[in-house]
Amino acid sequence: MLENKDASTGNHAQLNWASVIVLFACTVASMAVIGIMVALMMDLGEAFKVKGSDLGWAIAVFSLPSAIVAIFCGGVVDRFGGKQVSIASTLICVLGSIGTVYSNTFELLVLSLAVGGVGFTGISVAAPAVIVNASSGEQQIRFMSFWSTYPPVAFACGLLLGAPFATTGDWKTPFAIHAILMAVLTAALFILPNVKVTGSPHWKGQLKSFAEVLKQVDVIRLSIVVAVPAALAYGTGLVAPGYLAQTHGVSMGASAVTVAVVKGIAMIACGIVTGLIISRNFSKGLLFALLAVLGLVAQLMIFHPSSTFNIASASLFVWLVAYGGLGAIAMSLLSSVVRHPSQSGVASGMIGQMISILSFAVPATYFGMSGWTSYVSVAALGLALSVIILPVWFVRKIQVA
C-alpha cells in the first residue's frame, strides 16, 4: 500500500499561492528558451549558416543536463533545500541567456543552451520538492496540479516572446529580455519559505537514498507516466505551428501565435480545474484513462488533413486540456509513491531525468516524421503505455493525507 507520509516532515501548509505562482513562473521562464528557439529557427539558421536539423539538435542539447544529472540534482535539493537550489538555478538561467546574446558562433550558442538547461534542471527538480515538503493534503494536490502544467505554457510563452522578432534578423533581443525576466524572478524567489527536510543525510547517505529510490518500482512507473505524455506534448508543440501552417495555408506567424495562445489558456485553466477534481473522491485511474482517450482523439483531429484550421486549433486546445489533466493526476501521486519525504527531491529528480531523456530524442524524432499517421501512432502507443503502468493499478488504495 502506498501512503502519503508528508505528515512526518512537520512542514504543513507553509506555502501559499503567491509562492506557488512564483515557482510556476520560474519553471515556465526557464523552459521558455525552447519556444524562443522554435520561433526564431529561420533567423538563427541564417545567422549561423546551419540547417534546421542542426538547430533541432541544439534544442535537444537544452534537455541534455537533465537527462544526465536530474536525479543527482534531486539529492542536492534534499540536502540544501529547494529555495536555495531554485535561486541558484534561475541565476544559471540568466547566465545561459546572456551567453546566447553574445554567441557569435554556433558552438557558443549550443553551449549557452546547455547552461540554460542546467538552470532548468535545477528549478524543475526543486519546485515539486518544495511543494511536497511545504504543503499537504488537498492543498498540496492543488499546488502540484497547477505547477505541473508548466511545459506547454513555457513553450507558448517562448513562442510569444520570439514571434515578434521572427524574420527580422534581430534574434538577440528576445534572449536579452529573457535574461532580464529570469533576474527579476530570481529576486521573487526570496519569498519562498526556508523548507529543508529534517534529518537530511550526509552525502554517503544521499548515495544510499539514490539507490533506494531506484529500487522503488512505483517511482520508476510514475516517472514514465509523467515523461511520456510530456514528450508527446513537446513533440506536438514543436511540429504543430509548421504543420498547421503548411496544411491549412496560413502564415507561420499566425499559426505560432494561435498555438501559443491556445496552449497558455488551456494549460492554466486545466491545472486549476483538474486540481479541484482530483482532490475529491474521483477514481484517479479512471480519470487518467478517460483523459488519455480524449487526448488520442484530439491528436487525430489535430493532424488529420480533413480537419480545418479552426477544428485543428480547437482540437489542440482539447489535447492540452487532456495532457494537463494527465500530468496533474500523475504528479499528485508523487508524495504517495515515495517511502519517505526525505526522498522527494530524488524522486522528482528521477521524474525530471526521465522527461529530459525522452525530450532529448523528441526534436529529431518529430522533425524526422512525416504524415499525420506517424504523429497519431506515436501518441496512441505513448498514451496506452502511460495508462497501463499508472501506479494506481498496482496497489489496492492510495491514501492522501
PyMOL commands that set and color helices and strands:
alter all, ss='L'
color gray80, all
select helices_A, chain A and resi 6-9+17-31+33-39+41-48+52-80+82-101+106-133+137-147+150-165+172-191+203-214+217-248+252-278+284-303+309-331+334-337+341-368+372-389+391-394
alter helices_A, ss='H'
color red, helices_A
select strands_A, chain A and resi 2-3+398-399
alter strands_A, ss='S'
color yellow, strands_A
deselect
rebuild
show_as cartoon
